[in-house]
Amino acid sequence: MRELRALTSLRGIAAMMVVLQHFSVTAQTHTAVTIPSLVPHGYLAVDLFFVLSGFIMGYRYGSAFDAHGLGAMPSFLRKRAARILPLNSAIVLTLTAVVLMGVTLPSESPGVGAAAVLRDGICNLLLLPGLGIGRNLNGPSWSISTEWVAYGLFPLLWLLTARASDASSQASVDRGRQWILPTLTALVCSAVVVVLTLDGLREWFDPSLIQMQLAFCLAEFTIGLLVFRALRSASVRRVMAADGIALAIGGAILLSMLLRMDLPARALFPLIVAALACNHGRVGAFLSRGPWYGLGEISFSIYLIHDPLRPVWSGFLRSLHPAPLGPVAALACAALAALAVIPLAWVVFVLIERPGRRLLRGRAPSTADAEPVVRRG
């Protein structure tokens, strides 16, 4: 199965969007004036992660579930665990040890007892904080917690996105009827994204943050599966493969984020995933090599290690320059700190993430198994 290198690069770019926004927030505490974010509304990159993940899970594992049904689940979960658990566990154990030594993390309150710290550590190892169980020791990890729920529901979500003719041996299924289920699924998922994005609509039922995060994850993950299903059509692939399409969608996403308009950006994320998955032109070639692809390979490490580094960087900066920084200097320091995460993430990838994945899989990975987050799932 061919590796979708442009999507690997897209995930690396998305990871850096999150990092740049978070370090912009930290830089704000070092200046007396309001500064803009280096990436306006960079948190939207997490929504892109969910769509990407759904697409890649369909691309990599959909055929196995079509062939074996629930029998494909053990192998699927084993590979997902090998992908996520080694690095997350290493970070959780490190942060738990740091808190037990008396260092307060941004997510903790001073004076937390050892028993509470150990309990939270266990919850984080089990990926439970994203579901509201235990305090989150590493802020960004909430998304992998909710995504694990999507993995557990994958057989159901895969069926909900299937045409009737995909799930039935009867070739005579009415052409209109076979699209009823995926169409309803698409409408429901789109409605969830719209309602949770627009404040006025969200006030109808006032969801908690945990509920919102889980709903966003499941809806956007399922939309990613729908995008994969749609690209099985040769005519759809031909339309989406043009360089102009990818550039137009990418430009529209950039404009939406600059204007701080969340809904258009979220609506366009499935389209950019589709466009880059199909593109074999200059855009795809540009994203399939060089630094972009390298970022994609280490994107999971970038995403998970950057938040614990923020207080370290903040303390170091304050020791060098106790007085408030000017806005330009603060943003420059934020950009440099974000870039410094990249080599550290590469070290973590080489020493922890990649060996841990190989260890849990129990054998040396073949080309088919070597997955840099968004290669093939």
SETIGU-798154 format. One record per atom (N, C-alpha, C, CB): x, y, z. Coordinates in steps of 0.001 Angstrom, whole numbers, plus 500000, padded with zeros to 6 digits. Glycine has a CB too. Example, Ala and Ser with C-alpha at 12.3 -4.5 7.8 and 13.67 -1.06 7.14 Angstrom:
! residues 2
513190494310507800;512300495500507800;513200496700507800;511308495527509046;512850497750507080;513670498940507140;512900500030507870;514084499402505725;
! end
This chain:
! residues 377
500844498811500000;500000500000500000;500887501250500000;499041499999501229;500622502157499083;501468503327498884;501377504291500070;501078504045497593;502531504795500452;502577505784501524;502107507138501011;503998505894502103;501244507808501767;500747509139501400;501632510184502068;499244509326501819;502762510457501437;503794511285502053;503326512724502286;505037511287501185;502509513254501392;502034514629501570;501186514762502831;501224515077500345;500450513707503183;499646513760504399;500523513645505641;498596512649504393;501608512900505537;502567512866506639;503104514275506892;503731511881506330;503467514970505822;503964516342505954;502895517263506508;504454516866504608;501651517078506086;500566517914506580;500424517783508086;499255517548505895;500594516574508588;500487516395510038;501647517084510764;500456514896510391;502824517056510168;503947517763510773;503697519258510839;505219517488509999;503142519810509770;502807521239509760;501767521545510824;502292521670508374;500763520680510939;499722520882511947;500298520836513359;498626519826511796;501225519909513599;501850519825514918;502583521121515258;502820518637514975;503290521684514281;504005522932514535;503054524106514721;504964523225513397;501882524060514115;500883525101514360;500487525134515831;499641524875513482;500269523952516393;499921523866517811;501067524391518674;499580522412518198;502289523982518352;503458524385519135;503631525906519098;504731523689518604;503526526485517920;503705527926517784;502641528697518545;503683528324516321;501393528203518522;500368528907519291;500647528813520785;498980528340518978;500990527624521263;501220527451522694;502397528288523189;501461525986523009;503465528356522418;504590529183522843;504265530666522729;505828528857522018;503346531028521849;502877532413521802;502148532771523085;501960532637520592;501340531837523583;500623532062524846;501614532226525995;499650530894525139;502648531395526015;503662531505527062;504415532821526950;504640530330526987;504721533258525727;505427534527525528;504617535701526042;505750534732524055;503277535567526010;502432536656526501;502710536976527966;500964536301526321;503123535990528753;503409536223530172;504729536956530383;503434534902530922;505493537149529324;506790537828529428;506772539231528847;507852537017528733;505615539717528500;505506541076527970;504297541768528581;505401541063526426;504417543087528719;503354543857529381;502259544271528412;503937545094530046;502443544030527119;501443544413526124;500866543164525486;502053545341525048;499706543315524880;499070542186524209;499777541901522889;497568542464523970;500122540642522678;500788540247521437;499905539258520681;502185539626521727;500006539255519363;499218538283518592;499856536908518666;499084538726517120;499077535899518320;499632534547518230;500406534407516933;498515533475518317;501489533642516979;502228533345515759;501374532555514769;503499532570516088;500415531803515291;499455531079514450;498068531336515011;499771529535514399;497325532309514461;495985532593514984;495106531346514979;495319533700514164;494500531074516137;493615529920516300;494306528621515888;492339530114515479;495558528507516313;496318527313515978;495752526044516574;497717527474516422;494870526171517574;494236524983518155;493416524218517129;493349525378519325;493062524868516027;492295524182514990;493075523039514363;491878525162513917;494401523062514527;495202521967513978;494803520629514578;496684522220514221;494288520628515810;493847519370516421;492653518805515647;493474519585517915;491779519680515160;490664519218514329;491187518579513046;489711520389513995;492227519172512495;492846518585511305;493432517219511627;493937519512510746;494032517074512821;494554515767513242;493455514712513200;495153515852514662;492286515044513731;491207514061513817;490744513629512426;490025514636514612;490584514601511512;490175514257510147;491242513388509480;489923515540509312;492503513792509629;493610513008509081;493620511583509627;494938513689509390;493422511467510928;493470510153511552;492364509252511008;493352510282513072;491151509796510900;490060509004510346;490352508547508933;488778509794510369;490876509467508119;491199509117506736;492246508009506685;491700510352505973;493305508162507453;494395507188507402;493976505843507985;495610507719508150;493140505851509024;492657504570509552;491833503838508496;491814504788510833;491006504577507750;490260503941506670;491176503427505576;489260504908506084;492172504221505229;493118503858504172;493934502626504544;494052505026503876;494352502580505799;495255501493506211;494508500227506637;496137501963507354;493368500401507336;492728499241507970;491333498915507454;492650499466509433;490764499789506643;489394499551506195;489203498226505498;488968500640505287;490122497875504618;489981496618503872;490060495413504796;491059496513502792;490852495509505878;490946494393506829;489612494186507538;492067494649507865;488939495274507893;487634495139508540;486576494679507558;487214496457509172;486683495083506303;485761494570505291;485902493058505144;486008495259503942;487144492575505198;487404491152504973;487142490301506209;488828490956504522;487460490817507398;487430489988508604;486469490488509683;488804489904509177;485819491621509469;484902492135510477;485614492414511786;483768491157510704;484978492045512894;485570492281514216;486838491465514437;484562491955515303;487066490473513597;488294489699513712;489542490529513449;488254488537512763;489374491689512788;490521492561512522;490845493458513710;490253493417511294;489974493454514724;490121494403515834;491384494174516671;488912494320516731;491724492936517060;492922492759517893;494195493307517253;493114491297518200;494404493010515977;495593493507515292;495564495027515187;495708492882513898;494390495568514906;494228497019514793;494593497704516110;492781497374514390;494038497223517223;494314497856518520;495766497655518946;493375497296519595;496338496504518603;497743496280518947;498638497287518240;498166494849518583;498367497524516977;499181498478516225;498952499906516708;498873498376514732;497729500227517081;497451501564517630;498158501745518967;495927501784517798;498119500714519798;498800500796521101;500298500959520912;498510499542521949;500872500228519951;502303500337519686;502657501728519192;502742499289518666;501725502357518515;501969503695517967;501928504766519042;500949504016516891;501045504608520031;500760505683520983;501402505474522348;499281505825521154;501333504268522873;501648504051524288;503113504262524670;501258502675524660;504101503830523882;505483503973524364;505869505412524687;506437503426523338;505626506323523771;506016507713524018;505157508342525103;505913508533522732;503850508107525045;502985508674526083;503381508167527460;501518508336525804;503671506871527575;504044506301528865;505353506895529372;504163504782528761;506325507064528483;507613507633528887;507435509049529425;508596507636527705;506600509837528751;506380511216529189;505609511244530496;505630512014528116;504592510410530619;503799510382531855;504661509977533049;502612509412531711;505469508941532887;506325508492533988;507320509580534385;507076507207533596;507858510281533393;508789511374533687;508095512497534445;509403511919532391;506921512900533981;506204513991534629;505735513592536023;505011514422533779;505326512346536200;504925511885537535;506098511948538497;504372510452537473;507263511507538040;508461511577538888;508810513018539225;509650510900538196;508667513914538260;508963515337538494;508038515908539559;508826516146537185;506751515594539473;505793516103540470;506081515511541845;504341515777540048;506405514218541897;506715513596543189;507951514217543835;506927512092543013;508837514777543027;510011515451543562;509718516869544026;511095515475542530;508462517282543896;508064518572544432;507957519683543433;508994518970545454;508145519385542162;508014520404541135;506561520459540686;508959520117539935;505982521652540660;504585521809540287;504452522023538787;503954522975541048;503662521197538146;503390521352536727;502260522363536533;503027519989536084;502162522947535329;501062523880535082;499692523275535311;501141524393533687;499559521961535145;498261521294535290;497964520886536724;498207520076534403;498916521093537619;498753520649538995;498562521830539930;499950519822539432;498059521564541116;497935522561542174;499040522320543188;496529522505542852;499564523401543795;500612523208544801;500125522321545948;501079524565545349;501030521510546450;500697520702547619;499901519447547325;499946521519548573;499844519008546095;499135517777545762;499846516597546406;499038517588544227;499097515732547079;499692514604547776;500236513558546825;498686513978548689;501151512734547363;501787511706546543;500762510707546010;502860510974547350;499770510357546846;498765509387546401;497972509929545215;497812509032547556;497638511220545266;496890511829544163;497747511887542900;496411513245544549;499030512177543085;499943512234541943;500039510857541281;501348512723542388;500199509810542098;500289508458541548;498990508057540861;500631507454542652;497876508417541460;496586508113540831;496467508801539475;495425508545541744;496852510089539434;496793510806538167;497750510204537151;497109512280538375;498919509768537616;499866509136536705;499296507881536073;501145508804537432;498633507054536881;498018505829536357;496917506171535350;497442504972537512;496109507178535676;495049507595534750;495632508068533424;494200508710535374;496746508788533496;497375509260532264;497969508115531458;498454510278532583;498535507116532140;499053505951531432;497947505213530700;499753505011532398;496748505224531271;495608504533530679;494820505420529717;494693504029531768;495324506628529447;494692507561528505;493279507948528934;494651506949527112;493102508184530234;491774508496530756;491473509983530952;491598507809532043;492470510870531128;492145512275531406;491300512945530336;493402513050531578;491478512552529077;490664513124528018;489197512772528145;491169512674526693;488889511801529010;487500511415529280;487031511952530621;487351509893529249;487845512817531239;487461513439532503;487838512633533722;486003513677532517;488684511627533581;489081510780534711;490542511072535040;488870509255534386;490785511724536157;492140512090536548;492574513399535897;493112510978536180;493545514061536548;494069515303535991;495085515009534904;494700516165537087;495027515817533873;495916515626532735;497291516205533064;495330516287531456;498324515375533048;499677515839533339;500341516477532129;500521514693533835;499836516194530940;500419516725529709;499288517204528813;501296515653528982;499056518510528810;497885519094528171;497472518500526839;498119520502527983;498358518452525824;497935517987524509;497478516526524448;499046518177523558;497800515741525472;497474514317525394;495975514039525479;498182513574526494;495157515062525773;493712514825525797;493233514300524436;492955516126526171;493887514760523361;493407514379522032;493669512911521721;494061515246520976;494784512354522220;495008510933521966;494106510086522854;496483510566522199;493684510656523981;492732509954524844;491384509821524145;492568510693526190;490895510910523572;489612510855522868;489729510049521580;489108512270522558;490889510141520929;491061509383519693;491069507881519967;492358509798518989;491522507487521148;491483506062521498;490038505558521553;492184505818522856;489117506421521953;487702506058521923;487269505809520479;486830507169522572;487725506675519573;487390506481518158;487945505155517646;487934507645517309;489135504769518101;489684503471517695;488788502342518183;491118503288518239;488328502459519430;487468501423519972;486150501297519231;487206501690521413;485683502417518680;484424502424517935;484630502257516433;483676503708518203;485864502003516021;486164501994514590;485266501052513786;487601501608514383;485022499818514216;484148498950513400;482769499563513160;483985497591514077;482205500197514190;480896500832514029;480979502033513091;480341501266515391;481976502895513299;482113504084512462;482375503699511011;483241504980512982;483138502637510812;483410502159509450;482121501708508773;484431501001509473;481258501031509514;479976500598508953;479054501783508668;479287499623509907;479080502780509540;478209503951509358;478573504763508126;478273504839510581;479799504622507656;480216505384506478;480131504574505195;481625505886506663;479648503323505286;479634502444504118;478337502579503341;479836500995504540;478449502501502031;477258502378501202;476637501005501421;477596502600499705;475356500872501131;474691499577501305;475353498512500453;473205499680500954;475799498890499261;476423497906498376;477797497486498884;476542498466496963;478439498327499732;479727497944500314;479553496878501383;480430499164500906;478404496916502070;478171496015503190;477269494850502833;477578496771504335;476868494760501578;475940493709501169;476441493042499898;474522494279500956;476144491770499784;476532491033498584;475495491192497476;476724489551498911;474369491846497750;473333492011496756;473709493149495820;471971492272497421;473965492834494583;474389493841493617;473240494715493146;475036493177492430;472012494318493484;470847495025492965;470316496092493919;469757494042492659;471097496461494911;470642497493495838;470386498781495069;471680497724496967;469238499409495308;468883500633494615;469991501672494795;467534501176495131;470345502336493687;471477503249493692;471278504391494690;471700503810492296;470062504893494803;469800505975495748;469835505492497186;468460506612495454;469255504328497440;469177503810498808;470547503482499386;468304502575498845;471487503100498543;472765502659499070;473558503817499700;473580502010497962;473166505048499393;473862506208499951;473174506779501185;473980507283498904;472071506183501623;471308506765502731;472130506821504010;470033505965502974;472748505708504378;473478505660505654;474684506611505682;473950504235505926;475577506579504684;476692507523504737;476255508977504650;477654507231503630;475164509244503929;474665510620503846;474162511095505202;473543510726502801;473389510247505886;472911510612507230;474082510784508191;471936509540507770;475071509899508083;476255510012508946;476972511325508705;477216508839508708;477136511701507434;477807512958507098;477030514151507634;477981513085505582;475705514103507525;474881515215508018;474975515349509529;473421515020507608;474914514222510235;475002514265511690;476364514788512144;474749512875512278;477429514275511546;478780514710511936;478993516190511621;479847513860511217;478510516632510469;478642518043510110;477853518918511080;478161518282508665;476660518452511459;475851519220512412;476545519335513762;474476518572512589;477184518255514203;477917518293515469;479022519349515420;478515516907515789;479785519368514323;480874520342514189;480333521767514169;481686520069512911;479255521987513443;478672523333513355;478156523789514717;477529523361512320;477401522932515378;476803523301516671;477883523594517707;475877522179517179;478912522776517743;479957522969518747;480880524136518420;480771521708518888;480904524545517162;481746525674516774;481078527006517064;482094525585515303;479787527096516814;479072528358516962;478563528519518392;477903528434515967;479010529565519052;478667529778520462;477164529841520680;479310531056520972;476458530534519794;475017530683519986;474284529360519963;474449531585518933;474710528459519084;474081527143519018;474493526274520192;474435526452517711;475766526389520607;476265525549521691;475550525831522997;477752525751521868;475064527041523168;474386527397524416;473075526648524611;474124528880524452;472578526022523556;471337525260523689;471455524152524716;470937524676522356;472617523525524807;472746522407525744;473991522509526613;472768521102524989;474809523551526441;475930523867527324;476776522637527647;475418524487528610;477460522081526655;478270520881526910;479505521216527733;478687520222525587;479996520236528461;481255520420529176;482400520364528174;481436519343530288;483583520804528610;484742520759527726;485047519326527299;485962521376528416;484947518389528257;485221516988527932;484249516477526872;485133516116529194;482975516798527020;481980516364526042;482258516961524668;480577516751526505;482635518238524656;482927518903523380;484121518252522692;483199520402523601;485182517999523446;486383517410522863;486103516031522277;487483517316523910;485361515222523010;485050513884522524;484139513941521300;484394513057523631;483156514861521330;482241514978520194;482976515461518948;481090515934520531;483849516455519109;484650516910517972;485472515759517399;485575518068518392;486119515013518279;486974513914517831;486180512893517033;487644513237519026;485094512400517583;484321511350516916;483726511850515601;483206510843517837;483209513092515603;482608513623514377;483654513807513290;481908514953514656;484797514391513637;485808514679512619;486555513414512187;486802515716513143;486762512497513094;487344511200512730;486439510497511717;487547510307513993;485135510520511963;484183509890511047;484153510610509707;482782509869511662;484264511937509724;484340512692508470;485571512269507680;484374514216508746;486675512017508380;487869511512507696;487611510183507008;489014511362508679;486855509294507664;486483508023507031;485623508260505797;485736507124508029;484712509222505887;483852509534504743;484666510076503567;482776510551505149;485683510882503867;486543511401502807;487256510247502108;487571512410503377;487757509303502892;488414508145502277;487446507375501389;488987507217503356;486232507165501884;485228506457501078;484960507212499775;483911506283501877;484858508552499865;484539509352498681;485633509254497631;484324510810499067;486884509134498082;487991509091497138;488118507752496431;489270509404497845;487265506811496760;487241505570495985;486663505815494588;486420504492496721;485989506941494418;485432507302493108;486525507928492246;484228508284493264;486762507369491078;487794507892490185;487494509318489763;487928507007488957;486219509644489562;485860511000489139;486162512012490244;484371511067488751;485907511642491492;486227512539492610;487736512734492707;485670511978493945;488495511660492547;489957511769492608;490494512689491513;490600510382492485;489931512596490314;490397513451489218;490171514921489531;489690513082487915;489029515234490106;488720516626490442;489652517144491525;487263516759490897;489892516340492545;490660516790493709;492167516767493473;490327515930494902;492632516154492403;494071515944492219;494807517160491673;494293514790491300;494093518161491193;494744519300490551;495496520158491562;493714520148489815;496653520686491143;497411521589492001;496582522807492399;498689522033491299;495817523332491453;495015524521491736;494017524295492854;494288524961490496;493443523094492902;492494522769493963;493185522784495318;491847521400493710;494328522119495420;495059522067496692;495486523462497142;496290521159496564;495967524277496216;496406525627496563;495230526500496983;497138526266495385;494106526367496289;492937527174496630;492403526809498015;491839526992495576;492336525523498295;491833525089499601;492798525514500699;491628523556499630;494099525306500471;495088525719501460;495045527212501715;496473525317501014;494915527998500661;494818529452500825;493572529858501591;494825530133499471;492452529180501324;491213529503502033;491318529161503513;490033528759501407;491991528059503835;492202527702505242;493065528749505928;492856526311505362;494144529155505273;495026530172505839;494270531472506077;496223530419504915;493469531894505126;492693533124505277;491699533011506429;491953533450503976;491031531862506531;490057531666507612;490719531776508978;489372530302507474;491915531205509110;492608531256510394;493121532661510693;493765530262510410;493599533368509672;494044534745509879;492885535633510317;494679535301508599;491701535345509779;490502536099510154;489834535546511404;489513536099509011;490433534490511975;489922533851513188;488487533358513005;489991534824514362;488265532711511884;486955532144511556;487081530629511601;486448532631510148;486608530030512701;486822528603512934;486013527715512003;486486528266514352;484761528053511767;483889527145511020;484351526932509581;482476527677511020;484709527988508824;485205527725507466;486460526851507459;485498529038506759;487370527089508418;488586526274508467;488246524817508721;489539526788509553;487377524566509690;486994523189509992;486288522541508812;486096523145511222;485504523312508080;484796522760506922;485761522417505792;483742523748506422;486896523128505724;487844522919504635;488879521839504936;488544524207504323;489043521462506193;490045520449506535;489822519131505793;490033520196508033;488592518611505698;488418517361504936;488819517523503472;486963516889505020;488612518712502918;488943518930501510;490447518977501282;488308520219501016;491200519574502208;492655519607502019;493249518210502181;493310520584503019;492660517417503072;493119516026503201;492866515271501900;492406515316504383;491684515443501331;491354514769500069;492273515243498949;489882515021499687;492496516549498880;493311517098497790;494745516588497859;493300518630497836;495328516581499034;496723516143499152;496856514632499016;497305516593500486;495821513884499388;495867512431499205;495878512062497730;494677511768499899;495252512895496894;495144512593495462;496241513243494632;493802513037494944;496864514276495152;497731515113494335;499056514423493998;498001516422495047;499375514380492711;500670513873492252;501426514952491486;500481512626491369;500975516198491635;501598517296490918;502671517977491746;500556518300490502;502847519260491499;503907520002492161;503659520167493656;504061521353491520;502416520361494029;502104520529495456;502443519262496219;500615520889495657;501987518134495716;502284516871496380;503769516581496414;501562515742495696;504464516883495327;505912516644495285;506642517529496279;506457516885493875;506215518779496392;506850519709497329;506699519245498770;506259521105497171;505511518744499106;505247518328500480;505784516927500795;503761518371500746;506177516199499784;506576514807499998;508064514629500258;506188513988498813;508785515713500400;510225515596500616;510709516735501508;510986515602499268;511976516660501856;512610517749502579;512103517905504010;512402519027501835;512173519126504526;511851519356505943;510401519070506293;512168520773506309;509502519250505332;508081519018505636;507845517556505984;507189519430504442;508418516688505190;508240515260505455;508929514858506758;508788514423504285;510095515439507026;510787515160508287;509961515573509485;512124515869508323;509301516725509391;508417517148510481;507301516134510695;507821518536510187;506777515621509586;505699514647509708;506140513379510400;505151514313508356;507348512933510123;507836511708510744;507927511835512264;509195511344510173;508294513014512754;508463513194514201;507312513986514814;509784513898514494;506215514123514087;505136515004514537;504522514566515863;504058515069513487;504412513261516097;503836512799517357;504736513176518525;503614511280517327;506040513046518339;506981513469519379;506912514977519594;508414513054519011;506849515742518508;506712517200518627;505484517542519458;506615517862517230;504383516901519133;503109517212519771;503121516887521261;501989516454519089;503698515751521632;503620515316523024;504674515940523934;503743513835523084;505831516321523404;506867516822524313;506836518332524492;508221516415523812;506166519064523593;506351520515523621;505740521184524843;505763521119522387;504600520680525311;503933521370526417;504736521308527723;502556520770526638;505313520166528106;506153520156529313;507388521045529196;506587518744529620;507794521366527971;508961522232527789;508635523713527974;509550522014526414;507360524062527910;507000525479528000;507394526110529335;505513525643527788;507097525507530494;507537526132531745;509051526161531894;506936525407532920;509737525170531329;511200525169531364;511735526367530590;511765523850530779;511204526557529387;511614527707528574;511263529018529251;510962527646527198;510080529079529846;509649530309530510;510586530670531653;508219530162531031;510939529679532472;511854529932533580;513228530355533101;511975528706534447;513703529722532039;515012530085531486;514997531509530946;515420529105530375;513932531876530233;513833533220529678;513755534267530782;512617533330528765;513002533962531840;512876534921532937;514199535108533670;511799534466533918;514992534040533756;516296534175534407;517252535021533574;516906532799534661;517117534954532240;517970535760531373;517508537207531290;518013535160529989;516188537403531336;515643538756531142;514440538940532071;515232538994529640;514689539299533324;513581539430534291;512564540497533909;514132539749535658;512998541549533249;512080542627532880;511184542183531718;512868543909532497;510007542791531586;509116542433530476;509774542694529121;507803543218530576;509530541827528181;510045541978526826;509122542856525995;510217540611526161;509668543428524950;508824544095523974;508076543077523145;509650545006523077;507037543484522432;506223542513521678;507000541770520601;505056543216521040;507872542468519879;508640541809518829;509605540790519430;509408542845517994;510292541191520509;511234540282521164;510514539064521732;511994541011522278;509320539280522311;508568538165522888;508170537164521813;507321538677523616;507697537669520676;507295536772519591;508502536069518983;506540537548518507;509616536774518882;510822536154518353;511294535029519265;511929537198518180;511240535267520577;511630534221521532;510694533028521438;511638534772522966;509401533288521243;508432532196521103;508734531362519868;507000532748521028;509053532036518759;509364531314517519;510625530467517674;509535532301516354;511646531039518306;512889530290518502;512666529081519412;513975531203519093;511872529270520468;511590528163521379;510832527052520661;510787528655522591;509874527443519819;509111526437519068;510018525657518123;507974527103518275;510926526350517460;511858525677516551;512811524759517319;512659526714515746;513159525153518550;514068524327519354;513433523005519743;514497525077520607;512104522925519702;511419521668520011;511748520607518969;509898521884520085;512000521018517728;512171520062516628;513358519122516847;512351520809515318;514567519631517120;515664518676517351;515458517814518588;516971519418517480;514853518367519622;514567517564520811;513568516458520476;514021518453521949;512576516788519662;511592515780519252;512246514683518427;510457516429518452;513203515053517602;513909514041516803;514661513070517709;514890514715515815;515302513591518744;516014512729519686;515037511785520379;516777513574520730;513903512320520812;512888511502521481;512340510446520516;511736512392522018;512140510828519277;511645509890518268;512616508726518086;511425510611516926;513899509046517986;514919508023517734;515139507135518953;516236508679517328;515138507729520152;515483506975521357;514296506307522032;516148507878522333;513085506846521862;511932506323522604;510803505883521678;511415507374523574;510324506805520841;509112506512520077;509296505347519109;508678507741519312;510299505419518261;510481504366517258;510863503023517874;511542504782516263;511837502984518817;512142501684519446;510959501114520228;513337501826520379;510188501984520893;509036501510521638;507989500885520741;508428502634522416;507803501478519578;506844500908518622;507300499531518161;506668501841517407;508593499412517869;509113498118517424;508989497073518525;510576498249516987;509247497485519755;509191496552520869;507786496005521067;509671497225522141;506791496878521052;505415496431521273;504886495603520114;504512497623521500;505387495849518933;504950495033517802;505640493685517791;505212495756516494;506736493568518532;507364492282518713;508213491799517581;506363491309518970;508501492669516602;509343492278515482;509846493539514805;508574491370514480;510889493390514020;511405494526513257;510366494947512239;512746494176512560;510068496242512136;509011496673511232;509410496546509778;508627498093511526;508480496092508977;508677496109507542;508297497486507028;507848494999506842;508474497686505725;508061498960505143;506593499211505401;508344498987503643;505788498156505411;504349498324505616;504016498750507022;503626497051505296;504905498485507989;504614498807509370;505236500114509827;505078497705510246;506188500649509093;506884501854509535;506015503057509258;508253501999508838;505287503535510260;504288504568510049;504610505829510836;502918504054510431;504989506902510185;505299508131510875;504040508937511157;506277508950510067;503165508425511981;501897509027512391;500864509032511265;502132510446512874;501206509567510101;500213509657509050;500663508951507785;499904511097508752;501597508081507875;501994507379506652;500845506533506141;503234506502506899;500511505531506912;499411504691506487;498659504174507686;499907503538505633;498768504854508802;498050504448510000;498820503534510842;496786503821509661;
! end
